[in-house]
Amino acid sequence: MTENTLNRHFYSDSIVSFLATSDEAIIGEMVKNNNFGLEPTQRDAWVEEIRILKSFLPLVSTQGNVYFEYSIPRLGKRVDVVIVIGPVLFVLEFKVGEKEFLAHAIDQVWDYALDLKNFHESSHECIIAPILVATKAPDQMSVVAKTHQNDGILLPIKSNEQTLSDVFEKVLNFTDGPIIDPETWVSGRYQPTPTIIEAATALYSGHSVGEISRSDAGATNLTSTTHTISEIIEWAKTNSKKAICFVTGVCAGPQKLDRLLRYKGNLYERFLKG
């Protein structure tokens, strides 16, 4: 294991080796790599996750790798399980004992998938399937679908422990692409985007205070800025791309720009003001 992959996960192995390793040995490895006190509820969750994975993976594929508690540094959290099979990166969030698919849990696994796709270098070109596993939830038809952006991320999929094998098979049949090499994937760099303050500092590093202070939000500037942002929004929408615009000016500028864009019907933009 190289230095840059240390502590990225509590346990990793090929699926074949994972299936052949005792539950106690797997738990022991995770406990060893956990720097915090282990709560009984966490240990019980790991036991259930291992049991569920060992019950269905032989029915799907033994070719690939499994990773427990994979780190998402930007969010300060860990994915319960990541499984690499063929061209797909399966991102699993387990809710052991849960009988419902709660909205915040769906958002949680969705955030993990988005973070890997955008900030983990070797996940950029992967197909990512985020799956929420509410172990005691009732059976329901699994829907496998791409996002509107067609960016290689599937929409979050709901599953219980009985339907996981069916979900995996549907995803693998739905997708196509180059086989992911687990060693290359796990050694990829994690490169989150800069904060707004860092980006603004870099953007204006060559400007004087006087130049910045004269960027007032007059009618001409607002009209030109609104037109430019509207063009960027339309381009992103047409080409299924994502864009971020940094706009500076006097205090009232963002509020005026907000009203103008809404007047023009661009209601799908997001503002971060400060």
Secondary structure, 3 states (H helix, E strand, C coil): CCHHHCCCCCEEEEHHHHHHCCHHHHHHHHHHHCCCCCCHHHHHHHHHHHHHHHHHHHHHCCCCEEEEEEEECCCCEEEEEEEEECCEEEEEEEECCCCCCCHHHHHHHHHHHHHHHHHEHHHCCCEEEEEEEECCCCCCCCCCCECCCCCCEECCEEECCCCHHHHHHHHHHHCCCCCCCHHHHHCCCECCCCCHHHHHHHHCCCCCHHHHHCCCCCHHHHHHHHHHHHHHHHHHHHCCCCCCCCCCCCCCHHHHHHHHHHHCCCCCCCCCCC
